[in-house]
Amino acid sequence: MGYLRIFNPHPVKTGEGTQAEDLLLEVHLRDPILQVEVGKFVSGTEMLHLAVLHSRKLCVYSVSGTLGNVEHGNQYQIKLMYEHNLQRIACNMTYGSFGGVKGRDLICIQSMDGMLMVFEQESYAFGRFLPGSLLPGPLAYSSRTDSFITVSSCRQVESYKYQVLAFATDADKRQETEQQKLGSGKRLVVDWTLNIGEQALDICIVSFNQSASSVFVLGERNFFCLKDNGQIRFMKKLDCSPSCFLPYCSVSEGTINTLIGNHNNMLHIYQDVTLKWATQLPHVPVAVRVGCLQDLKGVIVTLSDDGHLQCSYLGTDPSLFQAPKVESRELNYDELDIELKELQKIIKDVNKSQGVWPMIEKEDDLKVSAMVSPNFDSVSQATDVEVGTDLVRSVTVKVTLQNRVALQKAKLSVYVQPPLVLTRDQFTFEFMAPEMTRTVAFSVYLKGSYTPPELEGNAVVSYSRPTDRNPDGIPRVIQCKFRLPLKLICLPGQPSKTASHKLTIDTNKSPVSLLSLFPGFANQSEDDQVNVMGFRFLGGSQVTLLASKTSQRYRIQSEQFEDLWLVTNELIIRLQEYFEKQGIKDFACSFSGSMPLQEYFELIDHHFELRINGEKLEELLSERAVQFRAIQRRLLTRFKDKTPAPLQHLDTLLDGTYKQVIALADAVEENQDNLFQSFTRLKSATHLVILLIGLWQKLSADQIAILEAAFLPLQQDTPELGWEETVDAAISHLLKTCLSKSSKEQALNLSSQLSMPKDTSRLKKHITLLCDRLAKGGRLCLSTDAAAPQTMVMPGGCTTIPESDLEERSVEQDSTELFTNHKHLIAETPIPEVSSLQGVSE
């Protein structure tokens, strides 16, 4: 920001906040400040002055003060003594008595392109380029050896003598002259180097009475202590990523104490490589110093990246309390055993009855309810939709929160399945008093051109409930689910006579008029056709629903297999609600057709193919990026060479590689979008398959929950963990536990590490085998003990999990009779007398 501030903290008591008179001076210098140093920078005087480094300028100021009648009447001001305008962008600087001069300090500035510029107070001395420099590193001056020490981009510590720098070829003279050819100009040669294998954050050169002069280098993972000749004295591997360091004293002979701050808000004190002290800070320190303030020696001054300045000291207040000696007495172990059993019984009863809190109290802390508006918004809130020409409507959802007691940090998060989006999904509340009510409203609309896998939304509230023992509160979470209307993503459409995919749902009650089930989707021109109805999703796909006049069946058909899910699920839900209103409790649905596994496998293969394509594209992109950086380095070397050489079409190659990188990046983004849409369609098809399995085998709610946990473990695909390997591991676990044939299968262990498979054949065979074992009487449960009686119920009915290709082929042949292609089985389950549509296949 360009502000220069000088502080003199003097609190009245420990822990007191900032005083107004602590700030002695604040000046806005307009330009960003890179570094500040104090030294003898003005000729003719040995007084200390302030050097401030900007990116294009070096300024030297004198700081003076005027005493007032009272303490807060003192005035301080700075005066510009001189400045140097830099021709190159500065990075950092160091100062010292270069060359052994007495009574004054010289300044050396390192530029961003690796040039060292030396200033003798008010005049510019010379500039030298460091050989092979690509990016600048930290810079320090050693007065003991009269040399500059830095860490180059080659990740090695380099030392350059000042005398070698002074007599080397001038950086401003690119062309060799006749005088230089005769030997007056010397080449810049490094004094010594040490490869440390990592980039350095800072360099500090210290010399204390009880220890030899040392060069400390703070790396990204280690810190090193070097001798003056570059040999390693010791090094220490750090557990956390460091942010700053300071070797500050030597308390015992031959050792040096070092302060190291890290990004975990910790400050560590090392004596050589031994950790002596660790303390917690309220911020991440980016600079640390040790000084004497208010007659208190050893004050640690830390500065954070957001300008938080803190003065601290190490130590603890002594405890004068001494525990009295406990009288020794003999223990009665029998009484202790009886008391222990009584306490264990009390603990067991409490855990059984109420848990952490009484159940009534837990449920009444906060009540959350959601209400979905039955009508569309008068003005649609949909923005940036990708549906096409259809008008996208939005619907309002209101969530009401009512608390019984005072709560803290209540946060409401709302989630819906993409491509459904919310106008707002995060809300925060403060329930400072009991019996408060808060209501928030937001709109939901469809953004993408494909259908979501679910119409169910979830509102989750996290809050803290304060207690007597814990004023900060115990974290709690409560959730409330709401169901969005089908009309949000669907419009009335024309029924289709033919379709590629068909499902037939059987019921135990007489058919219901579709107009009464779906009143909002009735086509005005065909009011008499009560047993057929068309649905058109906003993305463009269509679904047709038919109800038989004589039998108790409903048929759902569409060109896309995954589009059958939402209409089928909505039909079953509305049938259940209809018969509940009629007072009929024994209504049930069933599915007697063949499982449409072939269509499901096609969606799995398409999703897996997109994952393979994504890996190939990212590998190609990585190769082109490496090639692009290699060409850049070649060009940079050519441009920095003192003797110009032809580019040899490197610029053309760079331009072509750049275009390839951009094209590959676009292809990766497009593949990611396609993969996301494919995963959404796969989730819709998975929901449909689980629903059909539940209707087919009349599974309970707990068994369906196990299937959903196995088939829908992920909300989205990630490069590290994909749907195929996760589902394969879950199904294999079910086949080897609750659906196993023998205890031998239960003893088999699954691989602990999941990796992307080569193909989907193993997953598809395991899904087929799962359906096979369910068809032969298997039941799903989480307890491994429940799998043992299963061997008596169906002896020889279930085959073992194939361990070789030959066994897999035999299993595939055995299950072919039960799971044939669903497309060829439609004629076996006809819906007679569908008179409203001519040409519907019977």
N, C-alpha and C positions, 0 to 999 in steps of 0.2 A: 504493500500500500504506500510505501515511501515515507512512513513515519519513523522518526528517530526519537526514542524516549530514554531518559536517564532517571534511574530510581535510586533512592536512598531509604530502604525500609527500616523503620525503627518503631516496632510495636511496643505498646505499654506493657502488655502481658502476652504470654504464649498463646497462639491460636487466634489472636485478634485479627479482625479483617483489615482491609486496605484503608490507610489514612490518606486524606487529601494531600498532606504535605510530603508524602512519600515520593511523589512524582516531582523531581526537580526541574525537568525540562522536557518539552515535547515540541518537535519541529517537523513540519511537513516538507520533505525534500523533493516532492513531485515524482522523482524517478524511483523505481524499485531498488531496494538495498540488498546487495548480495552478501556483504561481509563488512565488519567493523573491527578495526585494530587500533591500539594505543601505543605510541612510540615517539621517538625524537625525529620528527619528520620535517622540521623547519630549520633552515640554515641560520647560523648566528646565535642559536640558543639551544640549550639542552633540556628545555621544558617539554613536557609531554603534550602531544597533540593527537587529535582524533582523525584517523583516515577512514573514509567511507567509500566503498566500492560500489559503483553502479554498473549497469551492463555496458555503457558506452562512455563512462566518465569516472575519474578518480578525484575525489575532493578531500582536502585536508583542512580541518577546522581547529580553532582554538576555543576552549570552553572557559568562561570566566564567570564570576559571581559577584554580586553586590550585596553587602550586609544590610539588613533592615533593622528597625527598632525592636521588632519581635521576631520569633523564629519563622513564622509563616510569612514574614515580610521580605525574606531573602529572595533575590532575583538572580536568575542564571540566564545567560545568553551564549550563543555560539557565533563565531565570526569566520568567514571563509578566508583562509590564508592564500591558497592557490588551488588550481584544479588542472587536470590533464584530460583532454579529450582523446579518447582511444579510437584508433582506426579499426580495431577488431572487437568483437563481442567478448566481454570478459567472463570468466568462469569463477576464479578464486584468486587469492593473493596470499603472500607471506612476506615477512619483513625480518630484518636483522642487520648486523654490521657486516655486510658482504665484503670479502677481501680483507677483513681485519681492521676496518676503519674505526676510529675512536670518536666518541662523542656524538654520533649521529646514526640514524637507521636508514637503510635503503629499502625500497619496496620492489617486489617482483610479482607481476601479474601474469597469470596463465589464461590464454584466450581459448575459445571453444574449438579452434582448429589446431591446438597444440603448440602455440607460440609463447615463449617466455619473454616478457617485456620488463626491463629493469629501469627503474627511475631513481636517480640520485637527487632526492628531495625535489627541488623545483625544476629540474632538467631531466630530459629523457636520455638514458645512457645507450642502450642497444637492445636489439630483439633477436632471439634465436628460435628456430624451429626444432622441436624434439624429433629425433629420427623415428620414422614409423608410427607416428602418432595418429590415431583415428578418433578417439574420444578422450577428453581430459579426465584426469583423476585427481584425488586429493594431493596437495602440495605442502611441503614443510621444509624449513631451512635448519641445518645443523651447524651451529657456530663452532662446534668442536672440530669438525672436519672441513668446514667452509664449503658445504655442498648442499645441493637441492635434492630432495628425495620425493619421488612421486610413484604412483602405480599406474602403469600404462594399460591400454585396452588389450594387450596381450596377457593380462593378469599376472604381471611380474613387477616386483619392486625394483626401481631403477634409481641410481644415484649419479648426479652430474656435478663435477667440481666447478666452483665459480670461476676459477682461473681458466678452465677449459672453455666455459661459456663465453668469457670475455674475449678470448683470443680466437674464437671460432669464426667461420665465415658469417658475415652479416646476413640476416634473414631477408633484408630488403634488396639485396643484390643477387638477382637470380642468374645473371650472366657472368661467367667467369671473365675476369679481366687479365691483362698481361701480368699485372702485379701479383694477382693471386696465383697464377701459374708458376711464378717464381718462388712461391712458398711462404708469402707473408700471411695468407689466410689458412687456418687449420680446420680440419674436419671435426665436427662435434662427436666425441667418443664418450660412451658411458663408462663410469668408473667401476661400478659393479651392478649385477642384477641378481634377483632371487625370484624364482617362479613359485607363487603361492596358490595358483590354481583357482582363484576366485577374485571377484571385483572388491575393491576396498571402499569403505565408507569414510575413514578418517585416518590421519597419520599424526602421531604426537612424538616429539623428541624431548626426552627428560634427562636430567643429570642431578642426582642427589648426593649428599655427603656420604651416606652409608652404602651407596651402590654405584656401579659403573654407569657411564653414559649408555643409554639404550634408545632404540628406535621401536616404537610401538605402532603396529598396523592393525586396524580393526577391519576384518573381512565380513562377508555376509553370513558366514557360519563359524568362523574361528577368529581368535585374535593372537597375534604373533609378537614376540619380543626378539629384536635383532641386535646384534653387536654393530659397532660403527663400520665394520667391514662387510656387513651383509650376512654374516653367519647367524643361524637361528640359535637364540639362547633358550627359548622355550615357546611352546604354543599350547593353546587351550581350545578344545572344541566346545562350542556353546550349545545349550539345549534349546534356546529360543532365539528368534531373529533379533539381532541387536539394532539399536537406533542411535546410540552415541556412547562415548567412553571418555575417561580422563584418568591417566596415571598421576596421582597427586602427592604421594609422599613415600618415604621409606622408613618404616617403624623398627625394623630389625635389619641387621647388617646383611647385605647381599640380596635383599628382597625389595620388591616394589608393590605398593598397594594401588589397585586400579578400580575405578567406578565404571560399571557397564550398565546402561539402561537398555531395556528391550521393549518389544511391541506388546508384551503382556502386562504393561503397567508395573513392571518390577524394576528395582535397582539392586544390582548385585555388587558386592565388594569382594574382590579377589586379592589374596596375597600371593603373587606369582600365579600359580595355577590352582591354588586352594581357595575354595569359597568360604569366606569368613563371616559374611552377613548378607541377608536378603531382606528387603523391605518393600512394601506395597506403596505405589504412588497413585494419586487420583487421575493421572493422565499418562500418555506416552511421551517420555522426554525426548526432545530432539537436540538439546544441548545441556551440558552439565558442567558446573564449575564449583570450586571450593574456595571460600573466602572467610574473612573475619568481619562480622557485622555486630554492632552494639556490644563490643568487647567479648563477643562469643566466638571462640575459635572453632574452625571446622564446620562452618555453616555450608550446607549443600544447596546450591542454587540450580533449579531445573526450569527449563522452558519447554512448553508444549507447542505443537504446530499451530494451535489456534490462539496463541498469545497468552497462555496462562503461566505466570511467573510465580514460583514457590520457593521459599527459603525454609529449609528443614535441618534438623540435626539428628544424629544417631544416638540412641541411648534409651534406657528404661529407668523409670522411677523405682528405687529400691523398696522392697516390701519388708517392713519391720516386724511383721507378724510371724511368730514361730508356733507351729502346731504343738500342743502339749503331748506328752508321751501317753500312749494308750496303755491302760492296765491290762496285762495279759491275764486271760481267764480260759479255763478249759471249755471246749465246745462240745455240746451234746448233739451228735450227728443224727440221732433218731428224731429228735425234735425238729431239727433243720429239714429232714426229709419230709416230715408231716406238713410243715409250713410251706415247703416248696410245692408239694402236691396240691395244697389248697389254693395257692396263688395261681398255679397252672390251670386249675379248674375254673377259677374266676376269669382268667384271661380268655379261656376257650369259650365260656358262656357269653362273654361280652362280644367276642368276634362273631359268634353265631347270630346273636340277636340284633345288634345294631351297627357293627362296623366302627368306622371312625366317629360318626355322629349318628344320632337317631335318624331313622329313615324319613320320618315326617318332617324333621327339621331340614334335612338335605333337600327334600323336594320343594319345600315352601320358601327357600331362600329367594328364588327368582323364578317367575313364570314367564315363559316365552310363547307367544302365539303368532301365527302368520295367517293372513287372509288375502286371497287372490281375487282381484276385482272380476266380476262376471262379464264386464263389458270392456271393449278396447278403449284406449285413451282417445279423447276427442282430437288431440294433436299428437301424432305419432312421434315418439322420442328416438326413432331409429335413425342413426347417422352412419355414413360410410358403409352401407350395406353392399353385399356382393351377390345379390340374389337374381338380378336381371330386371325384367320389366314389371314384375309383380310389385304391388304396393305392400310394403312391410309394415304391419301394425305392431303396436306395443301394448302391453298390459301392465297395470300397476299392482304391486305387491306391498302390503302394509305389515310391518312386524311390530308387535307391541310387547314391551318389557315391563313387568310389575314386580317390584321387590318387596319383601317382607321386612328385611333388616337392612341396615346401612352396608353398602358394598363399595369396593374400591376397584379402580382400573377396569371397568366393564368395557369390553370391546366386542362389537358385533361384526362377524365376517359372513358374507353370503356367497354361495357358490352354486352355479348352474353348469350344466354340461355344454361345452362348446359344440356348435357355433352359436349357441345362445349367449348373449352378453347382457350385462347389467349397466345401467347408467351410473350406479355407485355401488361398491361392494364392501366398503369399510366404514364403520361408525364407532364413535367412542362416547361413553356416558359417564356421569358421575352421580351415583346414588348416595348422596351425603346423608339423607334422612330416610327412615323407613316409609313404606306405603307410598312410593312415588311411581308414576306411570310415564313411560316414554314411548312414543310412536314415531317410527321412521317409514318413509315411503320411497320406493324406487321402481323403475320400469325395466321390463325384460322384453327383448326382441331378438329376432333371428338375424344374424349378420352374414353367415356363409350360405353357399348354394347347395348344401347337403344337410341331411337331417341329423338331429342330435340323437345319441343313444338312449337318452332318458328325458322325460319331461318333469322329473322330480328335482326340486331345489332343496338346498340345505342351509339353514341359518344357524350359525354356531356362535355362542356367547361365552367368552372367557372372562372371569372376574376373580377378585380376591375377597375372601370373607374374613374380616379381622376377628381375632379371638383374644382372650385375656393374656394368653402366653405368647401369642404372635401378633403384635400390632400391625405388622406389614400385611398380614392376611394369608390365608391358605388358598392356593390357586384351585379353582373349580371350572368345569366346562359343562355347559348344557346346550342341547341342540333341538331344533324344531324343523321338521320337514314340511314342505308344501308342494302341491302338484299344480303344474301349469296346464292351461286348457289346450286341447288338441288343435283348436282353431287358430292358435298363435302361429303354427308352422304349416297349417294345412288349409286348403280351400275346397269347396265342393267341386267335383269334377264329373266328367262323363264316364259311365261304367265301360269297361273294356270287355270285349267278347272273348278274346284270347289272351293268354299270358304264359310266360315261361315257367313261373314258379307258383304252386298252389298248395294250400294247406286246408285241411278239413278238421274242424273242432266239433266234437260230439258233446251233447248235454243230456241231462236226464229230465228236462222239462220241455214243454211245448215251445215252439219258436216264438220270438217276440218281434213285433214290427220294428224295423230298423228306424222308422221315423220317430218312434218314441224313445229309442236308444240314442240316436244322433239327431236331435231336432235342429241343430244349427247347420246340418249338411244336406238338408233336403233340397233337391233340385225342383224349382218352381214349375218347370214344364212337364215334370213326370211325377205328379203327386200320387198317381194311382199305383206307381211301382214301389210298393212298400217292402219288397223282399230283395231289392238290389240297390246298391248305393256306391257312388264313386268318390274317391278322395284324390286330390292333387296337391302334392307337397310344393312348397314355395321354390324348391330347387328344380322342379319340373317333372319328377317321377310321379306315376299314378298307381293307385291301389284300388281294387274293386272288392266289395264285400257283398256276398250273396247269402240269403237265408232260405232254407228249404221250407216249402209250404206244408209238406206232409211229414217229413222226418225231423228229428231234433238235431239238425246239423247246420253249421255255418261254414262257408268257404271264403277264404281270403286269397286273392291272387294278384300278382304283380310281375313286372318284367325284371325287377331287381329283388334278389332274395332278402337282403337286409331291410328293404322297405316294408316287409310284412310284419316286422316286430311291433312297431308302435300301434298300428291298427289292431293287430291281434290282442295285444295287451290291453288296449283301450276297450275292446269288445268284451273281454272277460271281466274287467273291472266294472263296466256299466251293467253287464248282466247280473253280477253279484249285487250291485246296489239296487237294481230294479227288483229282484226277488226278495231282498231284505225289506224293502218298502212294502212288498206284498205280504210280508210275514212268513215267507217260506224260508226255512233254515236248512233244508237238505239239498239245496241246489249244488250241483257239481259239474265240472267240465272234465273231459277226457280226450285223449288223442290216441287213435288206433291205427294210424297210418305208419309208414316206414319213416325212420329218422332221416332227414335230408342232410346226411353227412357229406355227400359229394359236393353240394353247393357250398357248404360251410368250408370244406377243404380248399375250394377254389379261392375264397377270400383269404384264407390263411396263406396260400401260396403267393397271392398278389402282394400281401403285406410283407412277406418275407423277401420277395424279389426287390421291393423298394428299399428294404434295409440293406440288401447286398449292393444295390446300385449306389446307395448313400456312402457306404464304405469305400467303394471304388472311386467315386468322385472326390471324396476327401483325400484319398491317397494320391490321386492325380494332382489335386490342388496343392498338397504338401510338396510334391516333387517340383511343380512349376514355381512355387514360392522359393524353394531352395535355389533353383536355377536363376530366378529373378535377383535374389540377393547376391549370388556369385557374380552375375554380370555387373551389378552395381559396384561391387568391390573392385572388379577389373577396371571399370570406368573411373572410379575415384582414384585408383592408383595412377592411371594415365593422366588424369587432370592435375594431380599433385606432383607429377614428375617435372623436374627442372628442365629436362630436354624434351620438348614436345615430340610425340610419336603419333603415327596414324591410328585411328580408332579401329581399323580393320572390321568395319560394319558392326561393331558392338552396339552402337546406338540403334541400328535397325533391329538387331536381335533383342535388345531391351524393350523396344516398342512392341514387337511381336509377342514376347513373353508376357508383357503387361496385359495385352488384349486377351491372351489365353487365361491369365489369372482371373480377369474380370468375368469372362465367359464361364469359367468353371465355378466361380463364386455364385453367379446367377443360377447355374444348373444345380448347385447344392441347395440353394434356397428353394428352388422350384421342387426339387425332390423331397425336401423337408415338408413343404406344404402338402404334397401328394401323400407322403407317409402319414401325416397327421390325419388327413381325410380318410385314408385307408384304415387307420387304426380306429377311427370313429365308426366306420361301417362295420369293421370286425367286431367291435363291442356290441353294436346293434344285433348282428347275427348271433353272437354268443348269448346275449340275453334271450333271443328267440329259441336257441337250442336248449338252454337251461329250462325255459318254460315248457317246451315240448317234452323234455325228459321227465319233468315233474308231473305233467298231465298223463304221460304214458305209463309211468310206474306208480302214480299216486303217492308221490313223496311228501313227507311232512315239511313244515316250514323250516325246521332245524336241518333237515337233509338238503333242502334247496339252498340254505345259507352256506352249507359246506361246499356245494357245487359252485356257488357264486364266488366264494373265497378262492377256490382252485382255478376257475376259469377267468376271473376278473381281478387279478392281484394288483394291477398297475393302473394308475390314472393316465399315464402317458409313457411312451417309449423313451428311453435314454440310450446314449451310445454304450454305456457300461452294462445296462440290464434291459433286455428286450422281453416282449410278451411270450415268444415261442419257448425260450429256455425256462422261463419262470413257470409257465403253465405245465410244461413237460415234467418239471421237477415235482410240482404239486400233484399231478395225476399219478406219477410214479409212486409217490408216497401213499396215495390212497390205494393203489393196486397192491402195494406191499404191506399194508396194514389192515384196514377194515374190509377191503375187498380181496384179501389174499386167500389162497386155497389151503395153505399149510403154514405151520410155524417156521418152516425153512425159509419161505419167502419173507416172513416178518423179520428174520435175522439179517437180511440183506441191508446194507447201508447205502444211502445215496451219496453222490459226490457233493462235497461241501462247497465247491466252487462252480458257479454257473458261467458258461461261456456260450457264445453264439454258435449254434449247430451249423453243420455243412448244408443240410437240407431239412425238410419238414417231414420226411417219411416216418421217422421214429415217433414224432408227436402225433401224427395222424393214426398210426397203428395203436398207440396208447389210448387215444380217444375212442377208437373202435372197440378196443378191448374193454374199456370202462363201460360202454353201453352194453356189450355182450354180458359182462358179469352182472350188471343191474338187471338185465332181462332174465338171467338164470337164478334170480332170487337174492342177489347181494344187496346189502343195505349199508348206507353211509353213516358213520359215527366217528367221533374224535377219539374215543377210548380204544386203546389197543386190545383190552381184555374182551371187548365185545366181538372181536373178530374170531375168537376160538370156536364158539358154538356154530359158526357159519359152516364149518366143515361137516358137521353132522346134518345140517339142514339139506345141503345139496352135495352129496358125495359124488365126486367126479364131474360135477356140473360146470365148474370154472377151470379154465386152463391157467397154467402158470405164466408168469411174465416171460416172454421169449428172451433167451439169453444169446441167441445166435440167429443168423439170417435164415437158416433152415426152419427153425422153430417159428420165426415170424411169418414165413410163407404158409406154414400149416395153419397158423391162427387166422391168417387172412382168408384162406380157403374155407375154414369152418364158419367164419362170420359172414361170408358172402351171401349165404342163404337168408340170413336174417336182415341184413342191411343192404338192400339193393337200391338202385338209383330211384329216387323219389319221383322223377318225371314219368317213369313207366308204370307207376302204381296208382296214378290218379283214377284210372278207369275202374279200379277195383272198389272204390268208395264213392259211388255217384251220388249226386243230389238230384232226385227226380223232380219233375214238374216245375222247372224253372222257366215259366212261360214269358217272363218279362224280357228276356234276352234270347233272340233267335240265334242259333248257332253255338250256344255254349255246350261244350263237350259233356255228354252224359256218362 
